[in-house]
Amino acid sequence: MKIIIDCDPGHDDIMAIFSALAHPESIEILGYTTVCGNNLLDEVTNNLCNVLSYLNIKGIISKGAKKPLVYKPEPQPIAHGENGLGGPVFNECNVFPIEKHAIEFMYDSIVDNEKIIIFALGPLTNIAALIEKYPEVIDKIEKVIVMGGSIYRGNILEESEFNIYGDPHSAKIVFDSKLDIVLATLEVCDYCKLSHEIIDGYLNKSNLYKLTYEILNFYFEYSKRKGDDKSPVFDLAVTMYYLHPEIFEGKYAFVDVVLDGSKRGKTIINYNENGNVLVLDKADNDKFEKYFLEDLKLLDNMLKNQNSNQVKN
């Protein structure tokens, strides 16, 4: 299936991308579009460029929205570091974004293909702008798998999840559309955790494992300070749902969004079997972790074979 990954990297974004890259037989990544979210647009774009460059992975990166539709950007340095990807240090980069804006890249990609799926790992600013400017593409988007929202709690406000809080107006546009949406809520992400001990020994392995260690070691600190032995890797739930929908549970609903005030970004879940949003609420954590570790091995072997072939040539 042809996929566009709309993201704001972000530690968990990178893990979601790693799992996607590990499955070229079922995921053809048409490109990555970046959006202001975890950090400012230039920062999150640079993070993705640096990761792909470090691992010698080719990919089209297109920059999108510099700010939410109405509100000002609110970077999250506590969770993600000052540059949005605290932990690794990159010396040089040979991957750069294309000149074409993300909205035009998405439109051209959709028009040129029969059906596509969008992985939405950040605020929904780019996707809302796309369907507002080009509503005809809605019928060609098979599905949008979103990490965002919650059923009853929050992680930025008491009842609001950050991606929806970051740009509630765009989220409302997307949820109110006729798009077929899968929503990976905070509640399902409670089942989408990685054990902190999995990265033990990664520094003595390949570049992929070293980078994974540097990213997750920083990312795990937030949960460690609370005394937890596992951390939810939110955006990874999107790729895992696509690859292994059988390990998830959810119910259909219509979803509304609170646009302002003390509950800004709260998602109001109205369960209805005719709803356009599959709201995920449970997953098999053991399988989630198992599949991710398998994906790292797959991707590592792919990168080793790729580098070996380049040396031979």
Secondary structure, 3 states (H helix, E strand, C coil): CEEEEEECCCHHHHHHHHHHHCCCCCCEEEEEEECCCCCCHHHHHHHHHHHHHHCCCCCCEEECCCCCCCCCCCCCHHHHCCCCCCCCCCCCCCCCCCCCCHHHHHHHHHHCCCCEEEEECCCCHHHHHHHHHCHHHHHHEEEEEEECCCCCCCCCECCECHHHHHCHHHHHHHHHCCCCEEEECHHHHCCCEEEHHHHCCHHHCCHHHHHHHHHHHHHHHHHHCCCCCEEECCCHHHHHHHHCHHHEEEEEEEEEECCCHHHCCCEEEEECCCCCEEEEEEECHHHHHHHHHHHHHHHHHHHHHHHHHHHHC
